[in-house]
């Protein structure tokens, strides 16, 4: 099936947010894989939702109370990982920090001038990315969280 604009749809994700010990929501774009089976492929980088990454295949169904498709479970993990990065030192521009990781093969989506979410593609080693994250954190330039590390990336082999 070719991808057209008709294949793109928003899916609602509800999840427990550890920061304020409550429920939160995020919507993400997905492409239709199989409407009858309720299968969709996540087509953007999650900002907040944990345990889901770009290119994951998810099961979603229409929820009457939400009036939209809602995530129910991940059917197939893409192997991509998601890292959230928070700029702590205002002397730096967030675009500079994003470029550091872009040069390591990671794409990102900015939320604002102090926070972005970054994809570590399955095909690249997480080792150099992790070393850069740790270094910038030690310098008190950033803080980061790893809400979705694939099995490959969590093994941290250089």
N, C-alpha and C positions, 0 to 999 in steps of 0.2 A: 504494500500500500504506500503510495507516495504521500509525502507530508504536504498538506495544504493548510491554509489558515483554519479550515473547518476541523482539522484534526487536533487543534490546540484547545485545551480546556483548563479551567482552574479547579484545583482540588483543595478542600479545606483540611488542615491538620490541626487536631486538638492534642495538647500535650501538657504534662505537668512541668511547670517552670520552677526549677530549684531556687532561683534567686529570690522569688517572693512566695514560695511554697503554695502556689495556686495554679489554676489552669490558664493556659494561654492558647492563642490561635495564630496560624499563619496560612496564607494561601500560596500555592505554587502552581506554575504552569506545568502542564504535562501533555504528552502526545498520546493519542488513542492507539492502543495496540489491538485490543479485542473487546468491543463494546458488550457483547453477550456475556463474556467472562468477567467484565469489569476491570480489565487490565489496562494500565496506563504507565508510560515511561516519564519520570520526572525530568523536566526540561530546563530547570534553572537551579542555581545554587541556593540551598536552604539558608536563611538567615539565622533562624532560632530553633526550628524543630530538630530535636535530637534523633539519632539513630536512623536517619534517612539521608541519602546523598543523590546528587545529580546522576541521571541515567539508571537509577534503580527502577525496577518494575514493581508497581504497587497495585493492590486491589482496592478499589474505591466504589462506593455505591451511593446512590442518591438518598439524601436524608431529608425527609419532609419538613422537619423542624428547622433545619438549616437552609433549606431551599437551594441546595447545591450538592455536588459530589463531595463525599467525605472519605478520607483515608481510613482504611480498616486494618491493613497489614502490608508488609513488604513481602513480595513473592520471590523476587530475585535481586540480590545485591549486585551492583555494578562493579564493586571493587574500588570505586572512588572513595575518597575520604573528605571530610569537611572540617576545617579549622576556623574558629572565630578569633579575630585579632582586634584588640583594643589599643588605640594609641594613647599612651600615658604621658608622653613628653610633647608639649605643644610647640617646641622648637622645630619639630619635624612635621612635614606635610604628609598626609596620609597617602597621597599619590606616590611619593618617594618610596614609602614602605611597600605599597602594592607592587611597584615596579621591581623591587628586590625579589619578590616571590614570583613575579611574572617571568623574570630572567631564569628562574629555577624550574619553569614549566607549569606554574600554578596560575590559574585564572581566578579572578575574584569579582565580587559585586559589593560596591560600597553601600552602606546604609546611611551614613552621615560623615562628617569630617573627623570622627574619632573611632569608627567601627566599620569593619568589613568582614565578609565571610568568604572563605577561600576553598577552592577545590584542589585536592591533590589527586591527579588522575592515576588510575590503576597502573598505567604503564611507566610511571616514574618512581624512583626510589624516594622514600620519605626521609632517609637519613640526612641528606644535605639541607632539606627544608627544616627538619627538626633542629639541627645544629644552629641554623640561622635564627629560628624562633627563640631557642634558648639563649643565644648570644644577645639578641635584642632585648630579651626580658632581663638578663643580668645587667645590661646597661640602663635598665629602667626606662626604655623607650616604648616598649609594648608590654601587654599582658595577653595571654592567649588561652583558649579552651579548645578541647578536642571532642566535640559532641558526637562525631561519627568517624571512627577509625576503622578502616577495612581490616580484615584478617592479615592481609599482606603488609599493610602499613604499620599495624600494631606490633609486628615482629621486630621492626627497627633494625634490619640488617643493612649494613653499608653496601 
